[in-house]
Amino acid sequence: MAVEKKHPRVIVFSTPSCPWCRKTKMYLKQNKIKFKDINVSKDMNAARDIVRMTGQQGVPVVLIGSRPIIGFNKPLINKLLGIK
């Protein structure tokens, strides 16, 4: 029986019109990573949070544990989530 590795909490801050957001979410799904998707075009508090966290307004921002990743940075996502 395979033991599922526990990943840190993953939150994707995105907008529906962002192609890199879609790529990021598709990549996480392909790797069976559960994540919460927050649409910052509808959630102004979340939009303010990512600006406070990263100093910028661009999406996607992937929050892995407490570490924000700006953009679809596949090598860093792989490293932080242990994806081979």
C-alpha positions as CSV (number, residue, x, y, z in Angstrom):
1,M,0.0,0.0,0.0
2,A,1.5,3.3,-1.1
3,V,1.6,6.0,1.6
4,E,0.6,9.4,0.1
5,K,3.1,12.0,0.9
6,K,1.7,14.9,2.8
7,H,2.1,18.2,0.9
8,P,2.0,21.6,2.4
9,R,-1.1,23.6,1.7
10,V,-1.3,24.9,-1.9
11,I,-3.3,27.9,-2.9
12,V,-3.3,29.3,-6.5
13,F,-4.3,32.9,-6.9
14,S,-5.5,33.3,-10.4
15,T,-7.9,35.0,-12.9
16,P,-10.1,33.2,-15.4
17,S,-8.5,35.0,-18.4
18,C,-4.9,34.1,-17.5
19,P,-3.3,31.4,-19.7
20,W,-0.4,30.8,-17.2
21,C,-2.9,30.3,-14.4
22,R,-4.6,27.6,-16.4
23,K,-1.2,25.9,-17.2
24,T,-0.3,26.1,-13.5
25,K,-3.6,24.5,-12.3
26,M,-3.5,21.9,-15.0
27,Y,0.1,21.0,-14.0
28,L,-0.9,20.6,-10.3
29,K,-3.9,18.4,-11.3
30,Q,-1.7,16.2,-13.5
31,N,0.5,15.7,-10.5
32,K,-2.4,15.0,-8.2
33,I,-1.7,18.0,-6.0
34,K,-4.8,19.3,-4.2
35,F,-5.0,23.0,-4.2
36,K,-7.4,25.8,-3.5
37,D,-8.1,28.2,-6.4
38,I,-8.8,31.8,-5.5
39,N,-10.1,34.1,-8.3
40,V,-8.5,37.5,-7.5
41,S,-10.7,39.2,-10.1
42,K,-13.7,38.5,-7.8
43,D,-11.9,38.5,-4.4
44,M,-10.4,41.9,-3.7
45,N,-9.1,40.9,-0.3
46,A,-7.1,38.1,-1.9
47,A,-5.9,40.5,-4.6
48,R,-4.6,42.8,-1.8
49,D,-3.1,39.9,0.0
50,I,-0.9,38.8,-3.0
51,V,0.2,42.4,-3.5
52,R,1.2,42.6,0.2
53,M,2.9,39.2,-0.1
54,T,4.8,39.7,-3.4
55,G,4.8,43.4,-4.1
56,Q,3.1,42.8,-7.4
57,Q,-0.3,42.2,-9.0
58,G,0.6,39.5,-11.5
59,V,-1.0,36.1,-11.5
60,P,-0.6,33.3,-11.0
61,V,0.8,33.3,-7.5
62,V,1.2,29.8,-6.1
63,L,1.4,29.8,-2.3
64,I,3.0,26.6,-1.1
65,G,2.9,26.5,2.7
66,S,3.9,30.1,3.4
67,R,6.2,30.5,0.3
68,P,4.8,32.5,-2.6
69,I,5.9,31.6,-6.1
70,I,5.2,34.3,-8.8
71,G,4.3,32.9,-12.2
72,F,4.4,29.3,-13.4
73,N,7.9,28.4,-12.0
74,K,7.8,24.7,-12.6
75,P,11.3,23.9,-11.2
76,L,10.5,25.7,-7.9
77,I,7.0,24.1,-7.7
78,N,8.6,20.7,-8.3
79,K,11.2,21.3,-5.6
80,L,8.8,22.6,-3.0
81,L,6.2,19.8,-3.6
82,G,8.7,17.0,-4.3
83,I,7.5,16.4,-7.8
84,K,10.0,14.3,-9.8
